[in-house]
Amino acid sequence: MAQEIERKFLVKAGWQPQGQGEKIAQGYLSTVPERTVRVRIKGEKGFLTIKGKNKGISRAEFEYEIPLKEAEAILELAEQPVLTKTRYLERHGSDIWEIDVFAGENAGLVVAEIELTAEDSDFFRPAWLGEEVSGDVRYYNANLIKSPYSLWKK
């Protein structure tokens, strides 16, 4: 079974992208805690992803590439609004960080994620890494469509 082990952090002000980002649009067909079903368009490719319930920072994850036209059609069926962001990849040593800069109603939110091979894996912490939010459900992408960052009390 495929498993995702991921830690998520806020990104401190002042971080600047080191490379070219990739636009992502994603929508959810199911956002119940037991499972999420997501369709994503990343660049010119479509993906369908099923994720199980979180157990700590781990959960089952199954992702399949699907034809772009099908991803576009499925996105039309998704809960609204569709989540939009630009993803930047940064390598630090052997670690690859995914930094998501959200747009639309989630503008102003910048989150960094790292996928690990084990929950207790060591990793390099770049200077721009802020507070860890791995267990905070507000930062789950599936929840950002229901409760966008712009509506949070600061």
Secondary structure, DSSP 8 states (H G I E B T S, - for coil): --EEEEEEEEE-TT---SS--EEEEEEEEE--TTEEEEEEEETTEEEEEEEE--BTTEEEEEEEEE-HHHHHHHHHHS-SS-EEEEEEEEEETTEEEEEEEE-GGGTT-EEEEEE-SSTT------TTEEEE-TT-GGGSHHHHTTS-GGGS--
